[in-house]
Amino acid sequence: MRKLLIPVNNQSGSMILIAMLLLVTLTLMGVASTSTSITENRIAVNEQTQKMAFYHAEAGINTTAQLIELLFENDMEPISDEDFGFIYLIEENDSEENDFYDIIRREVDEFDGESLLALAFQNGDVRTAIYEISYQEHYGIGGGQMFDAGGGAGSGLVEEEFIFRILSEGESLRRSNSFISAQFIKVDY
């Protein structure tokens, strides 16, 4: 009877097969690591653009609060905003006042309880809107203690609080946007 299985003593082709399998395995590992690094790079770029948009929006909030503070510190004296490079987007303004300080001063001077102000302006990648102003009065008795109007003896200093609600949108590369809403309280004696 003849044997169907003949032992092969020649193993010279097995090394090529092992080398090919090793080469395919290393190639697949290289492609996977390249794909992972590209994905991580995209994540890092997206995170950076989102942070940049957030910082732009935060700068809009902080700058608007500083401009309002400057207006109150100057006793509502007119200050021109030509140096700030504002582009006004929305403005409900029937009078001849046409800059930031004139509009805010008019709103504070003619204040009747609550104002829904539509003042929006843009400076570079930042769009900011002051969309509401409200007012509260407090009677102080010294030592940092405060009572609402009607509570307390009525002696002491009257503090006026103007509350400005501000919305800011920052924009960055790749159409990244960030929105921040803040409330700025200016206490005036």
C-alpha positions as CSV (number, residue, x, y, z in Angstrom):
1,M,0.0,0.0,0.0
2,R,1.2,3.4,-0.9
3,K,1.4,6.2,1.6
4,L,-0.6,9.2,0.7
5,L,1.3,11.5,2.9
6,I,4.8,12.0,2.0
7,P,6.9,13.9,4.5
8,V,8.5,17.0,3.1
9,N,12.0,17.6,4.2
10,N,12.4,20.8,2.1
11,Q,11.4,23.8,4.2
12,S,13.0,26.6,2.1
13,G,9.6,28.3,1.2
14,S,8.4,28.5,4.8
15,M,10.6,31.5,5.6
16,I,9.0,33.6,2.8
17,L,5.5,32.8,4.1
18,I,6.5,33.8,7.7
19,A,8.1,37.0,6.4
20,M,5.0,37.9,4.4
21,L,2.7,37.4,7.4
22,L,5.0,39.5,9.6
23,L,5.1,42.3,6.9
24,V,1.3,42.3,6.6
25,T,0.9,42.4,10.4
26,L,3.3,45.4,10.7
27,T,1.6,47.2,7.8
28,L,-1.8,46.9,9.5
29,M,-0.4,48.1,12.8
30,G,1.2,51.1,11.0
31,V,-2.1,52.0,9.2
32,A,-4.0,51.8,12.5
33,S,-1.6,54.0,14.4
34,T,-1.6,56.6,11.6
35,S,-5.4,56.6,11.6
36,T,-5.4,57.1,15.3
37,S,-2.9,59.9,15.2
38,I,-4.9,61.7,12.5
39,T,-8.1,61.4,14.5
40,E,-6.3,62.7,17.7
41,N,-4.9,65.6,15.7
42,R,-8.4,66.6,14.4
43,I,-9.7,66.4,18.0
44,A,-6.9,68.7,19.2
45,V,-7.5,71.2,16.4
46,N,-11.3,71.2,17.1
47,E,-10.6,71.7,20.8
48,Q,-8.3,74.6,20.1
49,T,-10.8,76.4,17.8
50,Q,-13.6,75.9,20.4
51,K,-11.4,77.4,23.1
52,M,-10.5,80.3,20.8
53,A,-14.2,80.9,20.2
54,F,-15.0,80.8,23.9
55,Y,-12.2,83.2,24.7
56,H,-13.5,85.6,22.0
57,A,-17.0,85.4,23.6
58,E,-15.5,85.9,27.1
59,A,-13.6,89.0,25.8
60,G,-16.9,90.4,24.5
61,I,-18.5,90.1,28.0
62,N,-15.4,91.5,29.8
63,T,-15.0,94.4,27.4
64,T,-18.6,95.4,27.5
65,A,-18.6,95.3,31.3
66,Q,-15.4,97.5,31.3
67,L,-17.0,100.0,28.9
68,I,-20.1,100.2,31.1
69,E,-17.9,100.7,34.2
70,L,-16.0,103.4,32.4
71,L,-19.2,105.2,31.6
72,F,-20.4,105.2,35.2
73,E,-16.9,106.3,36.4
74,N,-17.1,109.3,34.2
75,D,-20.5,110.4,35.6
76,M,-22.2,109.6,32.3
77,E,-20.1,112.1,30.4
78,P,-20.0,111.6,26.7
79,I,-17.1,109.4,25.5
80,S,-16.7,108.7,21.9
81,D,-16.3,105.1,20.8
82,E,-14.5,105.8,17.6
83,D,-11.4,104.2,18.8
84,F,-13.1,100.9,19.6
85,G,-14.0,99.9,16.0
86,F,-17.6,98.9,16.8
87,I,-19.9,98.0,14.0
88,Y,-23.5,98.3,15.3
89,L,-25.7,95.4,14.2
90,I,-29.0,96.2,15.9
91,E,-30.0,99.4,17.6
92,E,-33.3,100.7,18.6
93,N,-32.4,104.3,18.7
94,D,-34.8,107.1,17.8
95,S,-32.6,109.9,18.9
96,E,-29.4,111.4,17.5
97,E,-27.2,109.4,19.9
98,N,-25.3,106.9,17.8
99,D,-22.5,105.4,19.9
100,F,-22.3,102.9,22.7
101,Y,-22.0,105.5,25.5
102,D,-24.8,107.7,24.3
103,I,-27.2,104.8,24.0
104,I,-26.3,103.3,27.5
105,R,-26.5,106.8,29.1
106,R,-29.9,107.4,27.5
107,E,-31.2,104.1,28.8
108,V,-29.9,104.7,32.3
109,D,-31.1,108.3,32.4
110,E,-34.6,107.6,31.1
111,F,-34.9,104.3,33.1
112,D,-38.5,103.3,34.0
113,G,-38.1,100.0,35.8
114,E,-36.9,97.6,33.1
115,S,-35.6,98.1,29.6
116,L,-35.4,95.6,26.9
117,L,-32.5,97.2,25.0
118,A,-31.6,95.9,21.6
119,L,-28.0,97.1,21.3
120,A,-25.8,94.7,19.4
121,F,-22.3,95.4,18.1
122,Q,-19.4,93.6,16.5
123,N,-15.7,94.0,16.8
124,G,-13.7,91.5,14.8
125,D,-14.7,87.9,15.7
126,V,-16.9,89.0,18.6
127,R,-20.6,89.9,18.5
128,T,-22.0,91.3,21.7
129,A,-25.5,92.4,22.7
130,I,-26.9,94.1,25.8
131,Y,-30.4,92.8,25.8
132,E,-31.8,93.9,29.1
133,I,-31.2,96.5,31.8
134,S,-33.0,96.4,35.2
135,Y,-32.7,98.4,38.4
136,Q,-32.8,97.9,42.1
137,E,-32.4,100.2,45.1
138,H,-30.9,99.2,48.5
139,Y,-30.5,101.2,51.7
140,G,-27.2,100.7,53.4
141,I,-26.6,101.0,57.1
142,G,-22.9,100.7,57.1
143,G,-20.6,97.8,57.8
144,G,-21.5,96.2,54.5
145,Q,-25.1,95.3,55.6
146,M,-27.8,96.0,53.1
147,F,-31.6,95.9,53.3
148,D,-34.0,96.0,50.4
149,A,-36.1,99.1,49.9
150,G,-38.8,99.1,52.6
151,G,-36.8,96.9,55.0
152,G,-34.7,98.6,57.7
153,A,-34.8,102.0,59.3
154,G,-34.2,103.9,56.0
155,S,-31.1,105.5,57.4
156,G,-27.9,105.3,55.5
157,L,-26.7,105.4,52.0
158,V,-28.9,104.6,49.0
159,E,-27.3,102.2,46.6
160,E,-28.6,101.9,43.0
161,E,-27.9,98.7,41.2
162,F,-28.1,98.7,37.4
163,I,-28.2,95.1,36.2
164,F,-27.0,94.6,32.6
165,R,-27.7,91.3,30.9
166,I,-25.1,90.7,28.2
167,L,-24.9,88.0,25.5
168,S,-21.7,87.5,23.6
169,E,-20.8,85.3,20.7
170,G,-17.3,84.5,19.8
171,E,-16.3,83.1,16.5
172,S,-13.2,81.2,15.4
173,L,-11.8,79.2,12.6
174,R,-13.8,76.4,10.9
175,R,-17.1,78.1,11.9
176,S,-16.6,77.4,15.6
177,N,-19.0,79.5,17.7
178,S,-19.3,80.0,21.4
179,F,-22.1,81.8,23.3
180,I,-21.9,83.3,26.8
181,S,-24.6,85.0,28.7
182,A,-23.6,87.1,31.7
183,Q,-25.1,89.6,34.2
184,F,-23.1,92.7,35.1
185,I,-24.2,94.6,38.2
186,K,-23.0,98.2,38.5
187,V,-23.6,99.7,42.0
188,D,-23.9,103.5,41.9
189,Y,-24.2,105.6,45.1
